[in-house]
Amino acid sequence: MLDKKEFAVMQCVFNLCKDNNNGTIVSDEHIIDCCPKRFALTNQQVDTILKQLEFDGYFECTKSLKNQKTVNVITLKRKGQAFEREVVQRKREIASTMALRILYASVGAIVALAINWIFS
């Protein structure tokens, strides 16, 4: 499961690759700009996160030079292409977990009220 920073970077990379036939050329600065400002990512953190995501099998990433700047050449793998589905499943899982917690809390409250009513 991805942490918040990895999720934000992967979402940025996925959106860029989706628009460009499952591949893109992107700089670390552009990834930092795509991510929410609350994470305050640095170039070193982006490189680390990209390596972790590559190791997890989401995409292939190669460093290259373009106009004297270092850029990432990224190609989505099968797991990276299924990232959007993974996001939907994650939301469903959270919703079902919350619904079950509310249900169990309601049943517990009703049982507690019934026991209190019986013994009083």
C-alpha positions in Angstrom: 0.0 0.0 0.0 1.3 3.4 -0.9 1.8 6.2 1.6 0.5 9.7 1.0 3.6 11.0 -0.8 4.0 8.0 -3.0 0.3 8.1 -3.8 0.6 11.8 -4.8 3.6 11.2 -7.0 2.1 8.1 -8.6 -1.1 10.0 -9.3 0.8 12.8 -11.0 2.9 10.3 -13.1 -0.2 8.3 -14.0 -2.1 11.4 -15.2 0.9 12.5 -17.4 1.3 9.0 -18.8 -2.4 8.5 -19.4 -2.4 11.6 -21.7 0.7 10.4 -23.6 0.0 6.7 -24.5 1.4 5.2 -21.2 4.7 7.0 -21.3 6.0 10.5 -20.5 9.1 12.6 -20.1 8.9 14.6 -16.9 11.3 16.6 -14.7 11.5 16.3 -10.9 10.4 19.9 -10.7 7.2 19.2 -12.7 6.4 16.3 -10.4 6.9 18.6 -7.3 4.6 21.2 -8.9 1.9 18.5 -9.5 1.9 17.2 -5.9 0.1 19.1 -3.1 2.1 21.8 -1.5 1.6 20.3 2.0 4.1 17.5 1.2 7.0 20.0 0.3 8.9 17.4 -1.7 12.5 17.9 -2.7 14.3 16.6 -5.7 16.0 13.9 -3.6 12.6 12.8 -2.2 11.1 12.6 -5.6 14.0 10.4 -6.9 13.6 8.1 -3.9 9.9 7.8 -4.4 10.3 7.2 -8.1 12.8 4.4 -7.4 10.4 2.8 -4.8 7.5 2.9 -7.2 9.7 1.5 -10.0 10.8 -1.3 -7.6 7.1 -2.0 -6.8 6.5 -2.5 -10.5 4.3 0.5 -11.4 6.6 1.8 -14.1 10.1 1.8 -15.7 12.0 5.0 -15.1 15.2 6.1 -16.8 17.2 9.3 -16.1 18.2 11.3 -19.2 19.4 14.7 -20.2 17.2 17.1 -22.2 18.4 20.6 -22.9 21.1 20.3 -20.1 18.4 19.3 -17.6 17.9 15.9 -16.0 14.5 14.4 -16.8 12.7 11.1 -16.1 11.6 8.9 -19.0 8.7 6.9 -17.6 6.8 4.0 -19.1 3.9 2.5 -17.3 3.9 -1.2 -16.6 0.8 -3.4 -16.1 0.5 -2.5 -12.4 0.8 1.2 -13.2 -1.9 1.0 -15.9 -4.2 -0.5 -13.3 -3.5 2.3 -10.8 -6.8 4.0 -11.5 -8.7 0.8 -10.7 -6.6 0.5 -7.5 -7.7 4.0 -6.4 -11.4 3.1 -7.0 -11.0 -0.2 -5.0 -9.3 1.8 -2.2 -12.2 4.2 -2.0 -14.7 1.3 -1.9 -12.7 -0.4 0.8 -12.7 2.7 3.0 -16.5 3.3 2.4 -17.3 -0.3 3.3 -15.1 -0.2 6.4 -16.8 3.0 7.6 -20.3 1.5 7.0 -19.5 -1.6 9.0 -18.1 0.5 11.9 -21.3 2.6 11.9 -23.4 -0.6 11.8 -21.5 -2.2 14.7 -21.6 1.0 16.8 -25.4 1.2 16.2 -26.0 -2.4 17.2 -23.8 -2.0 20.2 -25.7 1.1 21.3 -29.1 -0.7 20.8 -27.9 -3.7 22.8 -26.6 -1.4 25.6 -29.9 0.5 25.7 -31.9 -2.8 25.8 -29.8 -4.2 28.6 -30.1 -0.9 30.6 -33.9 -0.9 30.1 -34.2 -4.6 31.2 -32.2 -4.1 34.4 -33.7 -0.8 35.4 
